[in-house]
Amino acid sequence: GERLTSSKLSWNIIPVLNATGRLGKPELGVNLFITEDSKERENIASKIIELNQERKELGARAWEIGSKKAERNLNKYKGKLCVIVDEEINRGVSGILAGRLVQNYSVPSMAITFVDDIAIGSMRSCRGFSITPFLDQMSDIFLNHGGHNFAAGFSFSKEKLNEFFKRLELLAPTIELEADSEEIKIDAELPAPYLTPNILKIIDKFEPYGESNPELTFISKNLKIQDATIMGKTEKKHLKLILDCGTSKWPAIFWSEGERLNKDFCKGDSIDILYQIQRNTFNMTETPQIVLTETYRSL
């Protein structure tokens, strides 16, 4: 019963479909779209969901390996590059590992594994650093490489691994990174009377959201916390607030921030908030909700 949006596609559906290619079974994804048999589609969808669960487990294992080596590798490359090499990393999740290293350490990152005598790697970037010209400087040792400026892949003979490391040590000092800014772009300040369910009709006009068109971020000030609870299926760690916006009372979700209740603010306090507005669907009923990015006690 959920409304299908670009955000739902990019977070909940496309990554599951991608698991088929990552784990060497892209034909499953293709057949899901072209088969005319509804039962066959259901069977394929079940297989894809199982494959995605396997991808998650492989990704978790890769992160376990990568996170243990990351700090040492950061020091080796003067804090400008993180390179993880381990044959236990599944080639299908090397890009996921590289992306997670970028998220955690905010530097360009590589994850490399081996298939027989071939080293296969993925690289992800950040902070304005372009991968393509960087990898081009090592094209003479690559069997192939390609992608775009912020995500790429490459391969080379395993016997050239030491040469690859030598090149990285020479090239790492040339990496220039933009400041690691936590700046958040605010699209509009919404006074409390503007926060009615009708605001979603305006927000929908900005779809589809994606890489160059992020979800709108708003700020509102001096909203009273009418109620506050900590929630979670297995671990109570998420915060749910009910915010008094005058004619409307808005549920607001603050993921993984339950510990802030009764420390940074309490029921009855007034707060300023940064947030996105989304829909929540439960038992076929759709309700608007606020997803918090940050909160501050109102002065």
Summary of the structure (lengths in Angstrom):
residues: 299
radius of gyration: 23.0
end to end distance: 41.1
largest distance: 69.1
contacts: 859
relative contact order: 0.09
helix: 39%
strand: 30%
